[in-house]
Amino acid sequence: MADSPLPDYYEILQISPRADSETIERVFRHLAKRYHPDNRDSGDAGKFSEIVSAYEILSDTAKRATYDVSYERVRESRWKIFNQESATSEIANDSRVRLAILSLLYVARRNDVLEPGVGIIELERVLSVPNQVIAFQMWYLRENGWVERLTSGHFAITAPGVDKLFDLGGPRKSGPHLLKEGDAIAV
């Protein structure tokens, strides 16, 4: 369980973490009947196995208590709802990562207009940012039309992306707001 993400047994059984033992039993029986492999209409061996695993943990008081400790820890770290400073810091970091990506793509476009692309792995390497962060930021930048995916699979800045970079340059608008060497990108 330490090597893989903690399964959300409450979600698997479609119950609240505050559900009592009677509710767990009732919902388990309903779902087990629906997904049992012998059910010709809705049988699903994989789903049935998940349901049985969830029930084995949540129906045993000691196992459930142990699971709940880990479950709460994972939920807190995933949503970070207890630390507003952390959320504000993450938003600032996201802005810096987006700026860094746009900066790199701008330089690539300026250096080679015909082949302006930069690969996702190169972005990860240069920025020292995890894949999940890059993937989220690329989704955001693409949705806004600031970057595009080329037929090569690489990413390139678009004309609106260049305009966005110039907008970030401040009121003088004399050039794009490129990151300079030494600018920190904390993640």
DRENVEX-886937 format. One line per field, with one value per residue: x, y, z of N, C-alpha, C, CB in turn; residue in three letters. Coordinates in Angstrom, 1 decimal. Atoms other than C-alpha are relative to their C-alpha. Glycine has a CB too. Layout:
n.c1 [X,...]
n.c2 [Y,...]
n.c3 [Z,...]
ca.c1 [X,...]
ca.c2 [Y,...]
ca.c3 [Z,...]
c.c1 [X,...]
c.c2 [Y,...]
c.c3 [Z,...]
cb.c1 [X,...]
cb.c2 [Y,...]
cb.c3 [Z,...]
code [Ala,...]
REM end
This chain:
n.c1 [0.8,-0.9,-0.5,1.1,0.9,1.0,1.3,1.1,1.0,1.3,0.5,0.3,1.3,1.0,0.5,-0.6,-1.0,0.7,1.0,-0.1,-0.2,1.2,0.0,-1.1,0.5,1.1,-0.5,-0.9,0.9,0.7,-1.0,-0.5,1.0,0.0,-1.3,-0.5,-0.3,1.1,1.1,-0.2,0.3,-0.9,-1.1,-1.3,-0.8,-0.9,0.8,0.4,-1.1,-0.2,1.0,-0.2,-1.1,0.5,0.8,-0.9,-0.7,0.9,1.0,-0.7,-0.3,-1.4,-0.6,0.5,-0.7,-1.4,0.2,0.5,-1.2,-0.7,0.9,0.0,-1.3,-0.1,0.9,-0.5,-1.1,0.5,0.8,-0.7,1.0,-0.2,-1.1,0.3,-1.2,-0.5,0.8,-0.5,-1.4,0.1,0.5,-1.2,-0.9,0.6,-0.2,-1.4,-0.2,0.6,-0.9,-1.2,0.3,0.2,-1.3,-0.8,0.6,-0.2,-1.4,-0.1,0.6,-0.8,-1.2,0.3,1.4,0.6,0.1,-0.1,0.5,-0.7,0.7,0.5,-1.1,-0.9,0.6,-0.1,-1.4,-0.5,0.7,-0.1,1.4,0.6,0.8,1.4,0.1,-0.1,1.2,1.1,-0.3,0.2,1.5,0.5,-0.5,0.6,1.4,0.1,-0.5,-1.3,-0.9,0.6,-0.8,-0.4,0.2,-1.2,0.3,-0.6,0.8,-0.6,0.8,0.8,0.0,0.6,-0.9,-1.0,0.7,0.1,-1.3,-0.2,0.9,-0.6,-1.2,0.3,0.6,-0.8,0.2,-1.2,-0.5,0.6,-0.4,-0.7,-0.7,-1.5,-0.7,0.0,1.4,0.3,1.3,0.2,1.2]
n.c2 [-1.2,-1.1,-0.3,-0.5,-1.0,0.5,0.0,-0.7,1.1,-0.7,-0.3,1.3,0.4,-1.1,-0.3,-1.1,0.4,0.1,1.1,1.0,1.4,0.5,-0.6,0.7,1.4,-0.1,-0.4,1.1,1.1,-0.5,-0.1,1.3,0.7,-0.6,0.2,1.4,0.5,0.9,-0.8,-0.1,-1.3,-1.1,0.6,-0.6,0.7,-1.0,-0.8,0.8,0.2,-1.3,-0.1,1.0,-0.5,-1.1,0.5,0.6,-1.0,-0.9,0.7,0.4,-1.2,-0.2,-0.3,-1.3,-1.1,-0.1,-0.6,-1.4,-0.9,-0.2,-0.6,-1.4,-0.6,-0.1,-1.1,-1.3,-0.4,-0.1,-1.3,-1.0,-1.0,-0.6,-1.0,-1.0,-0.5,1.0,-0.2,-1.3,0.3,0.9,-0.8,-0.8,0.9,0.3,-1.1,0.0,1.2,-0.3,-1.1,0.7,0.7,-0.9,-0.6,1.0,0.2,-1.2,0.0,1.0,-0.5,-1.0,0.6,0.8,-0.3,1.1,1.1,-0.7,0.8,0.5,1.1,0.0,0.5,-1.1,-1.0,0.5,0.0,-1.4,-0.7,0.8,0.0,1.3,0.2,-0.3,-1.4,-0.4,0.4,-0.9,-1.3,0.1,0.0,-1.4,-0.9,0.4,-0.5,-1.5,-0.3,-0.6,0.9,1.0,1.2,0.2,1.4,0.7,0.3,-1.1,-1.2,-1.3,-1.2,-0.6,-1.4,-0.5,0.3,-1.0,-1.2,0.2,-0.2,-1.4,-0.6,0.2,-0.9,-1.2,-1.1,-0.5,0.9,-0.2,1.4,1.1,0.1,1.3,0.3,-0.2,1.0,-0.3,-0.2,1.2,0.7,1.0,0.9]
n.c3 [0.0,0.0,1.4,0.8,-0.7,-0.9,0.6,-0.7,-0.3,-0.1,1.4,0.6,-0.5,0.2,-1.3,-0.7,-1.0,-1.3,0.0,-1.0,0.4,0.7,1.3,0.8,0.3,1.0,1.3,0.5,0.5,1.3,1.0,0.2,0.8,1.3,0.7,-0.1,1.4,0.4,0.5,1.5,0.5,-0.5,-0.6,0.3,-1.0,-0.5,-0.9,-1.1,-0.8,-0.7,-1.0,-1.1,-0.7,-0.8,-1.1,-0.9,-0.8,-0.7,-0.9,-1.2,-0.8,-0.1,1.3,0.5,-0.8,0.6,1.3,-0.1,-0.3,1.3,0.9,-0.3,0.3,1.4,0.4,-0.4,0.9,1.3,0.2,-0.8,-0.4,-1.3,0.1,1.0,0.5,1.0,1.3,0.6,0.5,1.2,1.1,0.5,0.7,1.3,0.9,0.4,0.9,1.3,0.6,0.5,1.2,1.1,0.3,0.8,1.3,0.7,0.5,1.1,1.2,0.6,0.5,1.1,0.3,0.7,-0.9,-1.3,-1.1,-1.2,-0.6,-1.4,-0.8,-0.1,-1.0,-1.3,-0.4,-0.2,-1.2,-1.2,-0.6,0.3,1.2,-0.2,0.0,1.4,0.7,-0.4,0.6,1.4,0.2,-0.2,1.1,1.2,-0.1,0.2,1.3,-0.1,0.5,0.8,0.2,1.4,0.5,-0.5,-1.4,-0.8,-0.2,0.5,-0.4,1.1,0.0,-1.2,-1.1,0.0,-0.6,-1.4,-0.6,0.1,-1.0,-1.3,-0.1,-0.7,0.7,1.1,1.2,1.0,0.4,-0.8,-1.4,0.0,-1.2,0.1,-0.8,-1.4,-0.5,-0.7,0.3,-1.1,0.2]
ca.c1 [0.0,3.0,4.2,0.8,-1.7,-4.1,-7.4,-10.5,-12.6,-15.3,-15.6,-15.5,-18.5,-20.1,-20.5,-19.6,-16.5,-19.1,-21.2,-22.1,-21.6,-25.2,-24.9,-21.6,-23.2,-26.3,-24.4,-21.8,-24.6,-26.3,-23.0,-21.8,-25.0,-24.8,-21.1,-20.8,-19.2,-22.2,-24.5,-25.0,-26.3,-23.9,-21.2,-17.7,-15.0,-12.6,-15.2,-16.4,-12.9,-12.5,-15.8,-14.9,-11.5,-13.2,-15.7,-13.0,-11.3,-14.3,-16.4,-13.6,-13.3,-9.6,-8.7,-11.0,-9.4,-5.9,-7.2,-8.9,-5.6,-3.9,-7.0,-7.2,-3.5,-3.8,-6.9,-5.3,-2.1,-4.1,-6.3,-4.1,-7.2,-5.8,-3.0,-4.1,-0.5,0.4,-2.4,-1.3,2.3,1.2,-0.7,2.4,4.5,2.1,2.4,6.2,6.1,3.7,5.9,9.0,7.3,6.1,9.6,11.3,8.8,9.2,13.0,12.6,10.2,12.5,15.5,13.7,10.4,9.9,10.7,9.9,8.9,10.1,9.3,7.6,10.7,12.9,10.6,10.7,14.5,15.2,12.7,13.3,9.5,7.6,5.7,2.3,3.0,4.1,1.1,-1.3,0.4,0.4,-3.3,-3.9,-1.8,-3.3,-6.9,-6.1,-4.6,-1.2,0.6,-0.1,1.0,2.8,2.5,6.0,4.4,6.4,4.9,5.3,4.1,1.3,0.9,-1.6,1.0,3.6,1.1,0.5,4.2,4.4,1.4,3.3,6.2,4.4,3.0,6.0,5.3,8.8,9.3,8.3,8.6,11.2,12.6,16.3,18.9,18.7,14.9,13.6,10.9,9.9,7.5]
ca.c2 [0.0,2.3,1.9,2.6,5.4,4.8,3.5,5.5,2.7,5.2,6.2,2.6,1.8,5.2,6.0,8.9,8.5,8.9,5.9,3.5,-0.3,-1.0,1.4,-0.2,-3.7,-2.6,-0.8,-3.6,-6.2,-4.0,-3.4,-6.9,-8.3,-5.8,-6.4,-10.1,-11.9,-14.3,-11.4,-11.5,-8.0,-5.9,-8.4,-6.9,-9.1,-6.1,-3.9,-6.7,-7.3,-3.6,-3.7,-6.8,-5.2,-2.0,-3.9,-6.0,-2.9,-0.7,-3.4,-4.3,-1.7,-2.0,-2.0,0.9,3.0,2.3,3.1,6.3,7.7,7.3,8.4,11.7,12.4,11.8,14.0,16.8,16.8,16.4,19.5,21.4,23.1,23.8,26.1,29.2,30.4,27.2,27.8,31.4,30.2,27.5,30.0,32.3,29.3,28.3,31.8,31.6,28.1,29.4,32.5,30.2,28.0,30.9,32.4,29.2,28.8,32.4,32.0,28.8,30.5,33.5,31.2,29.0,30.3,27.2,24.6,26.4,23.4,22.3,18.9,18.2,16.3,19.2,21.6,19.3,19.1,22.8,23.9,21.1,20.8,17.5,16.1,16.6,20.3,20.7,18.8,21.0,24.2,23.0,22.3,25.8,27.5,25.5,26.2,29.9,29.6,30.7,27.6,24.9,21.3,20.8,17.8,16.8,16.5,19.5,22.7,26.2,29.6,31.2,34.8,35.3,33.7,36.2,39.0,37.5,37.5,41.2,42.0,40.5,42.9,45.7,49.1,50.0,47.0,47.4,43.6,40.3,39.6,36.8,35.1,35.9,33.5,33.2,33.8,31.2,28.7,26.9,24.0]
ca.c3 [0.0,0.5,-3.1,-4.6,-4.0,-1.2,-2.6,-1.7,-0.2,0.6,-3.0,-4.1,-1.9,-2.7,1.0,3.3,5.6,8.5,7.4,10.1,10.0,8.9,6.0,4.9,5.1,3.1,0.4,0.1,-0.4,-3.1,-5.0,-4.6,-6.1,-9.0,-9.9,-9.0,-12.0,-12.1,-12.9,-16.7,-17.0,-14.9,-13.7,-13.5,-11.8,-11.4,-9.8,-7.7,-6.4,-5.5,-3.6,-1.6,-0.7,0.4,2.5,4.1,5.4,6.3,8.0,10.4,13.2,13.7,10.0,9.3,12.1,10.7,7.2,8.3,9.7,6.3,4.4,6.3,5.9,2.1,1.8,3.8,1.6,-1.6,-1.1,1.4,2.7,6.1,4.9,3.0,2.8,0.9,-1.6,-2.2,-2.7,-5.1,-7.2,-7.4,-8.3,-11.0,-12.5,-12.5,-14.2,-16.9,-17.4,-17.7,-20.2,-22.3,-22.1,-23.3,-26.1,-27.1,-27.4,-29.4,-31.8,-32.2,-32.8,-35.4,-36.8,-39.0,-36.3,-33.0,-30.9,-27.5,-26.1,-22.8,-21.5,-22.4,-20.5,-17.5,-17.6,-18.1,-15.5,-13.1,-12.6,-12.3,-15.2,-13.5,-13.0,-16.6,-17.9,-15.9,-17.1,-20.7,-20.5,-19.2,-21.8,-24.6,-23.4,-23.5,-27.0,-25.9,-26.9,-29.5,-30.1,-33.4,-35.6,-34.3,-30.8,-29.5,-28.2,-29.6,-28.5,-30.6,-31.6,-28.7,-26.4,-27.5,-26.8,-23.4,-22.7,-23.8,-21.5,-18.6,-19.4,-17.6,-18.6,-20.8,-23.1,-24.6,-24.8,-23.4,-19.7,-20.1,-17.1,-16.5,-15.3,-11.6,-11.4,-9.0,-10.0,-6.8,-7.0]
c.c1 [0.9,0.5,-1.1,-0.9,-1.0,-1.4,-1.0,-1.1,-1.4,-0.7,-0.4,-1.4,-1.0,-0.7,0.8,1.0,-0.7,-1.0,0.2,0.1,-1.2,-0.1,1.0,-0.5,-1.0,0.5,0.9,-0.9,-0.6,1.1,0.5,-0.9,0.0,1.3,0.6,0.2,-1.1,-1.2,0.2,-0.2,1.0,1.3,1.3,1.0,1.0,-0.6,-0.4,1.2,0.3,-1.0,0.2,1.2,-0.4,-0.8,0.8,0.6,-1.0,-1.0,0.7,0.5,1.4,0.6,-0.5,0.7,1.4,-0.1,-0.3,1.1,0.7,-0.9,-0.1,1.3,0.1,-1.0,0.5,1.2,-0.5,-0.6,0.6,-1.0,0.2,1.1,-0.2,1.3,0.6,-0.7,0.4,1.3,-0.1,-0.5,1.1,1.0,-0.5,0.2,1.4,0.3,-0.6,0.8,1.3,-0.3,-0.2,1.3,0.8,-0.6,0.2,1.4,0.1,-0.7,0.8,1.3,-0.3,-1.5,-0.6,-0.1,0.1,-0.3,1.0,-0.8,-0.3,1.2,1.0,-0.4,0.2,1.5,0.5,-0.6,0.1,-1.4,-0.5,-0.9,-1.5,-0.2,0.1,-1.3,-1.2,0.2,-0.2,-1.4,-0.5,0.4,-0.6,-1.5,-0.1,0.5,1.4,1.1,-0.8,0.9,0.2,-0.2,1.2,-0.3,0.6,-1.0,0.6,-1.0,-0.8,0.2,-0.7,0.9,1.1,-0.6,-0.1,1.3,0.4,-0.9,0.6,1.2,-0.3,-0.6,0.8,-0.2,1.1,0.5,-0.6,0.6,0.7,0.7,1.5,0.6,0.1,-1.4,-0.4,-1.4,-0.1,-1.3,-0.1]
c.c2 [1.3,0.4,0.5,1.0,-0.7,-0.1,0.7,-1.0,0.6,0.3,-1.3,-0.5,1.1,0.4,1.2,-0.7,-0.1,-1.1,-1.0,-1.4,-0.6,0.5,-0.7,-1.4,0.1,0.4,-1.1,-1.1,0.4,0.0,-1.3,-0.8,0.6,-0.4,-1.4,-0.6,-0.9,0.8,0.3,1.4,1.0,-0.6,0.6,-0.6,1.1,0.9,-0.7,-0.2,1.3,0.2,-0.9,0.6,1.2,-0.5,-0.7,1.0,0.8,-0.7,-0.5,1.3,0.4,0.4,1.3,1.1,0.2,0.7,1.5,1.0,0.4,0.8,1.5,0.7,0.2,1.1,1.4,0.5,0.2,1.4,1.1,1.1,0.6,1.0,1.0,0.6,-0.9,0.2,1.2,-0.2,-0.8,0.8,0.9,-0.9,-0.4,1.1,0.0,-1.2,0.4,1.1,-0.7,-0.8,0.9,0.6,-0.9,-0.2,1.2,0.0,-1.0,0.5,1.1,-0.6,-0.8,0.1,-1.3,-1.3,0.5,-0.9,-0.4,-1.2,0.1,-0.4,1.1,1.1,-0.5,0.1,1.4,0.6,-0.7,0.0,-1.4,0.0,0.4,1.5,0.6,-0.3,0.9,1.4,0.0,0.0,1.4,0.9,-0.4,0.4,1.4,0.4,0.6,-0.9,-1.0,-1.2,-0.1,-1.4,-0.9,-0.5,1.0,1.1,1.2,1.1,0.5,1.5,0.6,-0.2,1.0,1.3,-0.1,0.3,1.5,0.7,-0.2,0.9,1.3,1.1,0.5,-0.8,0.0,-1.4,-1.0,-0.1,-1.4,-0.2,0.1,-1.1,0.4,0.2,-1.4,-0.5,-1.1,-0.8,-0.8]
c.c3 [0.0,-1.4,-0.9,0.7,0.9,-0.7,0.8,0.2,0.2,-1.3,-0.7,0.4,-0.1,1.3,0.6,1.0,1.4,0.0,1.1,-0.6,-0.8,-1.4,-0.9,-0.4,-1.2,-1.4,-0.6,-0.7,-1.4,-1.1,-0.4,-0.9,-1.5,-0.8,0.1,-1.4,-0.5,-0.6,-1.5,-0.5,0.4,0.7,-0.4,1.1,0.6,1.0,1.2,1.0,0.8,1.2,1.2,0.8,0.9,1.2,1.1,1.0,0.8,0.9,1.2,0.8,0.1,-1.3,-0.5,0.8,-0.5,-1.4,0.1,0.3,-1.3,-1.0,0.3,-0.3,-1.6,-0.5,0.4,-1.0,-1.4,-0.2,0.7,0.4,1.3,0.0,-1.2,-0.6,-1.1,-1.3,-0.7,-0.7,-1.2,-1.2,-0.6,-0.7,-1.4,-1.0,-0.5,-1.0,-1.3,-0.7,-0.5,-1.2,-1.2,-0.4,-0.8,-1.4,-0.9,-0.6,-1.1,-1.3,-0.6,-0.7,-1.3,-0.3,-0.6,0.9,1.4,1.2,1.1,0.6,1.4,0.9,0.1,1.0,1.4,0.5,0.2,1.2,1.3,0.7,-0.4,-1.1,0.3,0.0,-1.4,-0.8,0.3,-0.7,-1.5,-0.4,0.1,-1.1,-1.3,0.0,-0.3,-1.4,-0.1,-0.5,-0.9,-0.1,-1.5,-0.4,0.5,1.5,1.0,0.2,-0.5,0.5,-1.2,0.1,1.3,1.3,0.1,0.5,1.5,0.7,0.0,1.1,1.4,0.2,0.8,-0.9,-1.2,-1.3,-1.0,-0.4,0.9,1.3,0.0,1.4,-0.3,0.8,1.4,0.6,0.5,-0.5,1.0,-0.2,1.3]
cb.c1 [-0.9,1.2,0.5,-0.9,-0.6,-0.1,-0.4,-0.4,0.4,0.1,1.1,1.1,0.1,-1.0,0.0,-1.0,1.2,-0.6,0.1,-1.3,0.4,-1.3,0.2,1.3,-0.5,-1.0,0.8,0.8,-1.1,-0.5,1.1,0.3,-1.4,0.0,1.0,-1.0,1.3,-0.4,-0.1,-1.0,-1.3,-0.7,0.1,0.0,0.9,0.6,-1.2,-0.5,1.3,-0.1,-1.4,0.4,1.1,-0.8,-1.1,1.0,0.8,-0.8,-0.6,1.3,-0.6,0.7,-0.4,-1.5,0.1,0.6,-1.1,-1.1,0.9,0.4,-1.4,-0.3,1.1,-0.4,-1.4,0.6,1.1,-1.0,-1.4,1.1,-1.4,0.4,1.3,-0.9,1.0,-0.1,-1.5,0.0,0.8,-0.9,-1.2,0.7,0.3,-1.5,-0.4,0.9,-0.7,-1.4,0.4,0.5,-1.3,-1.0,0.8,0.0,-1.5,-0.2,1.0,-0.8,-1.4,0.5,0.6,0.5,-0.2,0.9,1.2,-1.0,-0.6,0.3,0.8,-1.2,0.5,0.3,-1.5,-0.4,0.8,-0.3,-1.5,1.1,-0.8,-0.7,0.0,-0.4,1.1,1.2,-0.4,-0.1,1.4,0.8,-0.7,0.5,1.6,0.0,-0.6,0.8,-1.0,0.3,0.8,-0.3,-0.8,1.4,-0.1,1.2,0.6,1.3,-0.4,0.1,0.9,-1.5,-0.7,-1.4,0.6,0.6,-1.4,-0.5,1.1,-0.3,-1.4,0.4,0.5,1.2,-0.2,1.5,-1.4,1.1,1.5,0.1,-1.1,1.1,-0.3,0.4,1.5,0.8,-0.9,-0.1,0.0,-0.1,0.1]
cb.c2 [0.0,-0.2,-1.3,-1.2,0.9,0.8,-1.5,1.3,-0.8,1.3,0.8,-1.0,-0.4,-0.4,-1.2,0.9,0.9,1.3,-0.7,0.1,-0.9,0.4,1.5,-0.1,-0.6,1.0,1.3,-0.6,-0.4,1.4,1.0,-0.8,0.2,1.6,1.0,-0.9,-0.7,-0.9,1.4,-1.0,0.5,0.9,-1.4,1.5,-1.1,0.8,0.6,-1.4,-0.4,1.2,-0.3,-1.4,0.5,1.0,-1.0,-0.9,1.0,0.7,-1.2,-0.9,-0.1,-1.2,-1.2,0.0,-0.4,-1.4,-0.8,0.1,-0.7,-1.3,-0.6,0.2,-1.0,-1.3,-0.2,0.0,-1.1,-1.1,-0.2,0.7,-0.7,-1.1,-0.8,1.1,0.1,-1.4,0.1,1.1,-0.7,-1.1,0.9,0.7,-1.3,-0.3,1.3,-0.2,-1.2,0.6,1.0,-0.9,-0.9,1.1,0.3,-1.3,-0.4,1.2,-0.3,-1.3,0.6,1.0,-0.9,-1.4,1.2,-0.3,-1.0,1.1,-1.2,1.1,-1.3,-0.9,-1.3,0.6,0.2,-1.5,-0.7,0.8,0.3,0.5,1.1,-0.5,-1.5,-0.5,0.7,-0.6,-1.5,0.2,0.4,-1.2,-1.0,0.5,-0.2,-1.6,-0.4,0.7,0.8,0.5,-0.8,0.5,-1.3,0.5,0.0,0.8,-1.4,0.5,0.1,0.0,1.1,-0.5,0.6,-0.6,-1.4,0.3,0.2,-1.4,-0.8,0.6,-0.7,-1.5,0.3,0.4,1.1,0.1,0.3,0.8,0.0,-1.4,0.1,0.0,-1.5,1.4,-0.2,1.2,0.4,0.2,-0.6,0.7,-0.9]
cb.c3 [1.2,1.0,-0.5,-0.6,-1.0,1.3,-0.3,-0.8,1.2,0.9,-0.8,0.3,1.5,-1.0,0.9,0.8,0.1,0.2,-1.4,1.0,1.1,0.8,0.0,0.9,1.2,0.5,0.1,1.1,1.0,0.3,0.4,1.3,0.6,0.1,0.5,0.8,0.0,1.1,0.8,-0.7,0.6,0.9,-0.2,-0.1,-0.7,-1.1,-0.8,-0.5,-0.8,-0.9,-0.7,-0.6,-1.0,-0.9,-0.6,-0.7,-0.9,-1.1,-0.7,-0.4,1.3,0.6,-1.0,0.3,1.5,-0.1,-0.8,1.1,1.0,-0.6,0.2,1.5,0.4,-0.7,0.8,1.4,0.1,-0.4,0.5,-0.9,0.0,0.9,-0.1,0.5,1.2,0.5,0.4,1.0,1.1,0.3,0.4,1.2,0.9,0.1,0.8,1.2,0.6,0.2,1.1,1.1,0.2,0.4,1.3,0.7,0.2,0.9,1.2,0.5,0.4,1.1,1.0,0.1,-0.9,-1.2,-0.3,0.0,-0.6,1.1,-0.3,0.2,-0.6,-1.4,-0.3,0.1,-1.2,-1.3,-0.4,1.0,-0.7,1.3,-0.4,1.4,0.8,-0.7,0.4,1.5,0.4,-0.6,1.0,1.4,-0.1,-0.2,1.4,1.0,-0.7,1.4,1.1,-1.4,0.6,-0.2,-1.5,0.0,0.3,-0.7,1.5,-1.5,0.6,0.2,-1.2,0.2,-0.2,-1.5,-0.7,0.3,-0.8,-1.4,-0.1,0.1,-1.4,0.8,0.9,0.4,-0.6,0.7,0.1,-0.7,1.0,-1.1,0.5,0.5,-0.6,0.3,-1.1,1.5,-1.5,1.3,-1.2]
code [Met,Ala,Asp,Ser,Pro,Leu,Pro,Asp,Tyr,Tyr,Glu,Ile,Leu,Gln,Ile,Ser,Pro,Arg,Ala,Asp,Ser,Glu,Thr,Ile,Glu,Arg,Val,Phe,Arg,His,Leu,Ala,Lys,Arg,Tyr,His,Pro,Asp,Asn,Arg,Asp,Ser,Gly,Asp,Ala,Gly,Lys,Phe,Ser,Glu,Ile,Val,Ser,Ala,Tyr,Glu,Ile,Leu,Ser,Asp,Thr,Ala,Lys,Arg,Ala,Thr,Tyr,Asp,Val,Ser,Tyr,Glu,Arg,Val,Arg,Glu,Ser,Arg,Trp,Lys,Ile,Phe,Asn,Gln,Glu,Ser,Ala,Thr,Ser,Glu,Ile,Ala,Asn,Asp,Ser,Arg,Val,Arg,Leu,Ala,Ile,Leu,Ser,Leu,Leu,Tyr,Val,Ala,Arg,Arg,Asn,Asp,Val,Leu,Glu,Pro,Gly,Val,Gly,Ile,Ile,Glu,Leu,Glu,Arg,Val,Leu,Ser,Val,Pro,Asn,Gln,Val,Ile,Ala,Phe,Gln,Met,Trp,Tyr,Leu,Arg,Glu,Asn,Gly,Trp,Val,Glu,Arg,Leu,Thr,Ser,Gly,His,Phe,Ala,Ile,Thr,Ala,Pro,Gly,Val,Asp,Lys,Leu,Phe,Asp,Leu,Gly,Gly,Pro,Arg,Lys,Ser,Gly,Pro,His,Leu,Leu,Lys,Glu,Gly,Asp,Ala,Ile,Ala,Val]
REM end
